[in-house]
């Protein structure tokens, strides 16, 4: 089903939010909607694993104009340099006061940009978000803790005339979808980007594959399955880890079917979550069942020896994860993508060569190697797309 992040309005904000009602409705009007401005809170975690929401918003945000990131440990640095060694003129600020001074005026949104394993706010973070609301900023919350259900935050919404967007909050159970089998109606290739661990770059790679295919003339739509993709402005998606397990496969199936019906794409790319082999996460199994992918791109971090947040749990090999995925689901691995954390460029090249020889599939790094390699990876698995490319030219 076509889903956008849930918004529970307790009072209308004084400034218009970025939505359809913020656009000019006059025929022939040349007035463009103003992008919603935002600062992102990511204390001590920007560029790190738990800062993946902030990292993702800096790399891509269609929904918000990011003005700064709050992280006192990296204050004064450029966010682009921290992430990709490429300046982007979005500064890292010491605290909220510093961010407001940098902005020059009150931004529209304060975004909580971390994804801690607890999914909950600390006492300090609660106070900071309430302070941001007192300045007149709306809140974007991607945690499992729904702030609209908190009486203190509800009262703050009324007092400051702002809104809270609880991105992960699912719809009422009566409105959720069970799996129906309609995924069989989707006739274009569906590619899932899965991984050998959580917080390993699946969403980033899915975004790059989607953009690369579109630039190559292959109409491609991405389906988000986590809170960050929804915050970035993805049109189709559902935060699966907040949906009751009985409905996960059905919610994803309905989202994919809706995207196929509305967009008539040549390819659908589905963002992965967690890892099929990871005992702490079950989302990958629902993704494989719900979208029934024709192919899978697997993301792996060669230098990561233990699972993220699980120091006593060793990482699986790509070969073992591939075997598990292809045994669990009627699909095939069409390529491997490298997360180059803690690797030199030479080490990335060596890993690409080694894994191609070992696995007999295309291998690349979505961030440091040409995006054309991702297109070639997809074309090798689905050669009929070359005809689509010619027809769309």
N, C-alpha and C positions, 0 to 999 in steps of 0.2 A: 504494500500500500504506500502511496505517496505521503511521506511523513516529513514534517519540519520539526525543529526543536520545540518542545512544549513550552508555552508561555502562560503563566497564571498571573493575570493582571489584578492587582489589588487597588490600583489607582493609576490613572493615565499620567505619564511623565510630562513635565512642562515642555521638554524638547521633543519633537517628533522622532520616533524610532525609524530605523531603516526598514521600511516595509512598503507594500504596495500603496498604502495610503500616503506615503511620503513622496510619491511621484506625482508629477503634474498630470492631470487628467484632461487638460485642455487639448482639443484636436490640433495637431500641428505645432504644439508647444516645443520650443527648443530647450526649455529649462530641464536641467539634469538633477536628479536627487543627490543631496549631499551625502557622501559616505559617512557612516557612523564612525566616530572616532573612539579609540579605546586605549587604555593602558593595561598591561598584563603583569600580574603578580607572579613571581617565580623565585622567591627568596632562596638563595644558596643552591639552586637547582638548574639555572639556565644553562643549556648546552649539555646537561646531564640526563640520565635515563628518566628520572622522575619529573623532569621538566619538559616531557615530550609534547604536552599541549602547547606550551609557550613556543617551543622549538618549531612545531608545526605551523603555528599562526604566523611566525616570522617568515617562514619559507613560503607560505601561501595563505592568503586571506582575501576572499572575494567579498566577505560580508562586512569586515571592519577595516578601517585605516588604523593600523597600530602605530601609536605615537612613541611609546617607550616600553621598556620592560623593567620591573623592579627586582633587583638582586644586588644587595649590598656587597656581596663577595666579588662581583665583577663590575661594580659601578665605574662609569667613565669609559667603558669599552663600547665598541660598535657591535650590535647583535649579529650582523652578517659576518664580521670577522671571526667572532667566537664560533659560529656554526660552520661556516664554509670558507673562511679565509677570504671573503669577498665583502667589502664595505657596502652597507645599504642605508646609512644615515639614520638608522633607528637606534637611539642611545639606550644604554643600560643605566638606570638611576638608582640612587642610594635607598630612597624610601618614597612614600606617597607624596610628601611635601616636595621633594626633588622632582618627581614626575609631573606634578601639577605646575611647578615653576617652569619646567621645560615645555609643557604644553601651551602655556600662556593663557589658557582658558580651561574651563572644566570639561573634560572629555565626556562623551555620551555614556561610555561603558567602562566598568572595572571588571576585568576577566581574571578569574582564578586559573592560573596557567600551569598548575602542577597536577600530577596524577599519582598521589601516594597510594601505597598498597592498602592502607586502612580505608581510603575513600571518605575520610572524615576531616573536619576542620579542627585545628588546635584552638585553644582559648585565645591566643594572640591573633590568629587568623580571623576568628569571628569578630574580634574587636576592630581589626583593620577594615574588614568589609563593611561593618556598620559605620565606620568613619567615612569610608568612600561614599556610602549612601547619603550621609549627612551633607556632603558637598554637592549632592544632586546627581550622582552617577548611578545608572542602572547596573545591575549585577548579572554577570554570566557565570553560572556555577555548573561545572561538569562533574561534580562529585556524586557519590551515592547518597549523600545527605541532602535532602530536598529542603532548601531554605524557605520556600513558600509555606511549608508545614510547621515552621518554627514561629511561635507567637511573637518572639522578640523581633525577628526579621519582618514579620507581617506588620507589626506596629511601626517599624522603621520605614517600610514602604509607604504607609499612610502619612507618616509625619513628613517625609522628604519628597513625597509625590514621585516616586520612582518605581521601577519594576524589577523583578528578579526572573531570570530565565534559568530554570532547572533543566539543563539540557538532557539529562539522563532519565527524567521522569517519564515513565511510559503512560500510554493512554489507559483508560479504564478497561478492565478485563473483558467487559461485554463488547468492546470495540476491537479486540485483538483477533488476529487471524490464526486459524489452525492450518497445518499443511494440507493442501488440496490436490496436489498433482498437476496444477496448472503450469508449473514450471516447464512442462513438456511443450507448451505453446510457444516458448521462447526459442526461435529458430536460429538466432545469431550465436556465435561463440560466446560462452561465458567463461571468463578467466578469473580465478581466485588467486590473490597474492597472499600466501601463507608463510609461516616462518618456523624456525627451530626454537624460538623463545619469544617471550613478550618483549615489548619496547625495543624492537630490533630493526625497525624501519619499514615495516610492511605498508603503512599508509603513505609514506613518502614515495616509495617505489610505485605503488598503485597510482598515485597522482602523476608521476613522471611517465609511466606507461600510457596513461590516458591522454596526457598532453601530446606525447610523441606520436601516438596513432592519429590523433586529430590533425596534427600538423602534417602528417603524411597523407592526409585525405581519407582516412578511415574514421567514420563517425563513431565515436566511442563515448560511452556514459559510464561514470563511476558510481558505485553504490558504497556509501560509507556504513560502517558497522560499529563505530565508536563515537565518543563525545567530541573528539577533536575534529574529525571530518565534518560533523554537523556545525561546529563553530566556524570552520573555515568557509562555510557557505555552500556545501554540497547540497544539491537539490533533492537527491534521493538518498535515504538512509534511515537507519534505526540503531539506537544504542543497545545492542543485543545483550550486553551483560546486565542490563537493568530490567529485561523482559522475563517474566516467568518462563521456566524452561519448556513448559508444555506448548508455548506459543512461539518460541524462537525460530524454528524452521519455517513456520507459517508466515510470520511477520517478514522474514527475509524473502521468502518466495513471493509474497504479495508485492513487496517493494520492487523486486526484479521484474516481475510481470508488468507492473504499472509503468516502469521506466521503458520497457520494451514497447508497450502499447502507445505511449505518448511520444517517444523519441524516434522510434523505428531505427535504432542504431545498427551499425555493422558489428560492433563488439560491445560487450558489457564487462567491466572490470569490477570485481568485488574485493573490498579491503578485508584482510584477515585480522584475527584477534588471537592472542596467545599462541599456543602450539598444540597440535593434536597429541603429541607425546607428553605434554606437560600435565601432571596430575592436578595442579592447582586451577586449571582452566578447562572448561568444557565447551567454550564458545566455538572453537574451530570445528568441532563435530557438528554443531548446528549449522554452521556456514556450509560445510560440505553437503549436508542433507538438504538445506533450504534452497541453495542455488544450483545444486547438481552441476558443478563446473565441468566444462569440456576439457579444460586444461588448468594447470596450476603452475605459477611461478613461485619458487621457494626462496625465501630470504634467509641468509645465514651470516653470522659473525665469526670468522675463523679464529680470532684472537680471544673470544669469550670462552673461558674454560668452565665456568659455572653458570647456572641459570640466574637470571636477574632476580634479586631478592632471596635467592635460595643457595646459599654458599656451599652447602653440602650435597648439592644436586648437580652432577656433571652435565655439560651440554651434550646433546646427541650429535651424531655425525649427519651430514646431509644425506648420505646413503641410507641410514637407518630411518630417517624421517620420510624420505621418499618411499621406501618400502611400506611404511606404516600407512601413509596417505593412500597409496595405490591399492593397498589391501583393504582399507576401510571403505573406500569409495570407488565408483566406476569412473575413474578419471586418469589422467596422465600428467606427469611433471614435464613441462615444456621448456624449463630453463631454471637456472640458479642465479640469484643476484646476491652480491657481496655487500655486507655492512663493513666498512673499512675502519671501524673504531680501533684505535691503537695500532694501526698499520701504516707503513710507508707506501708510497706509490709503487715502488719496486715489489713490495710484498703483496700488494693487490694484484699486480700483473702475474706474479708467480702463482698465487692462489687461483686465479682465473685459468691459467694453463693447466695446473694440477687437477682441478675439479673437472675441466672439460675432458681431460684424458681418462679420469677415473669414472665419471658418470655418463659420459657420451651424450651430453646435452649442452646447449649454449650456456655460457656463463659470462656475466658482466657486473659492473658496479654502476648502479643507476645514477649516482651523484658525480662520479669522477670520470666516467667513460661516456663517449658520444651516445645520445639517446637513440640514434639510428640502430644501435645494436639491439635495443629492446624491440624495435619494429621488426628487425630481421628475425629475432627470436619468435615473435608471434607469427610472422609470415611462414617461417619454417614449419610451424605446427599446424597452421591453417592456410595452406597455399591458395585457396579460393579467394582469400581476401585481396590478393593482387589484382584479381579481376574487378573487385569492388573499388580498388584504388583507381584503376583506369577509368571505370565508369563515373566515378565522382570527380575526376579531374576536369 
